[in-house]
Amino acid sequence: MKPVNETVRKIKRPVKIMQYGEGNFLRAFVEYMIDIANEKGVFNGSVCIVKPIERGSLEALRAQDGVYTVLLRGKLNGKILSEKRVITCVDGCVDPYKEYEAYAALAKSPELRFIVSNTTEAGVGYDAGDDISLKPPKTYPGKLTKFLYERFVFFGGAADKGLIILPVELIEKNGEKLRQCCMKLAARWNLPERFISWLNNDNIFCSSLVDRIVTGYPRDEAETLAFGYTDKLLDTGEPFALWVIECENPEAVEAEFPLDKAGLPVIFTKDMRPYRERKVRILNGAHTSSALAAYLMGLKTVGEMMSDKTMRAFLEKALYDDLAPMVPLPAGEVRRFATSVLERFENPYIKHDILSIALNSVAKFKSRVLPAIIETQEQAGRLPETLCFAFAALIRFYVGGGDYKIIDETPVLEFFADNASLPPDRLTAEFLSRVDFWGRDLTEIPGLADSVSEKLQHIAASGMKAAVEDFLNEHITD
């Protein structure tokens, strides 16, 4: 069979986007969207991929001329979907460690307008030891600062030659953090004040929130997927996607990057906090509030949990009754997002092990679930009972005794090693009072310790499955 790149015709478009990173996520998320926007006629640009670190290879991309397939499978808006798209918007890739001059030449391109990056959470950090004389500097902020300086020099500091920076690393305020790193490096490298002003004022550092599960190359089924061509870069993922782009002037960025006009799930806003809270509390909160109880019921994957009537009912109650109401967005919008989360959890093409969700559950519970408990008590004068049960399930899981290894920070593990034998009421009180775990003494929240310890005692006496069933019988009415 022919390779995929011999089955399509690429349209030559100006390179408007330079992308640091060649991984599965970017290819099935950013390039996927650019490809559709080009097809719909709302954007006319291609992507040049830059290898962000020294290890790794671009040879597979080059062998296929940057052409590859994205296969999205799962449930979306109530329908089972399987969509294949051959991506043709990649126009070249560069290894700055071996081809520095070709990489630096991109800084001189008048058509370049955007920089996208996914260099992992650790990639956006300030390193005082980075050196502008290196070709390239070792860190991503170092590379970006030097690249922008070379662009500034070549175009004489022209204001319209600043770029729109779109990091997608999974850290809060990623654009602002990246901007601060670049500003620090520019000062440390004694770069001209005119450049520092241009860097700060004429380049737009957007922060972004991205969401799509990308599972990459399907090794177990690649041979059975008959596309009529070979594709060593086949990239699989779920249909759901969301890209929230935050900046001071969202209308101006949207005008140049109108992906939403192609019907793509891209939101431009001055404040992404409600969308971040929606993702953290609904998607991540649903995982954290249900996974440990499900595992103690003998369920090993999210798919198994969704197929179990008892745990499905518990999850839906947690999601719709206790997590969603505390998200600061319109109720209908939040409910639709919650429904999409259930569809994502049902995806038969994604095997998500519950034990992977269980890693570092105390910190996850603090950020994903605890705020809804506190806000419900403060705003409604009641406790969200489903989340209190989830708290009890967390404690029961950490007490251990099963065929699993608990992975968390040392103080958490030491706490349970020292206190696991305490009776439920004392164990709960000791755990909730740990300010170093929760940021405050949770025993001060009216009724919380009693509610959690009562449910913990029920779990210990009856087992998790019976305790969940009894809880649902008590709190769900027809």
Beta strands, then each sheet from edge to edge (+ up, - down):
strand 1: 15-20
strand 2: 46-50
strand 3: 68-76
strand 4: 79-87
strand 5: 90-94
strand 6: 114-117
strand 7: 164-167
strand 8: 204-205
strand 9: 207-211
strand 10: 214-216
strand 11: 235-237
strand 12: 242-246
strand 13: 266-269
sheet 1: 5+ 2+ 1+ 6+ 7+ 8+
sheet 2: 4+ 3- 11- 10+
sheet 3: 9+ 12- 13-
end
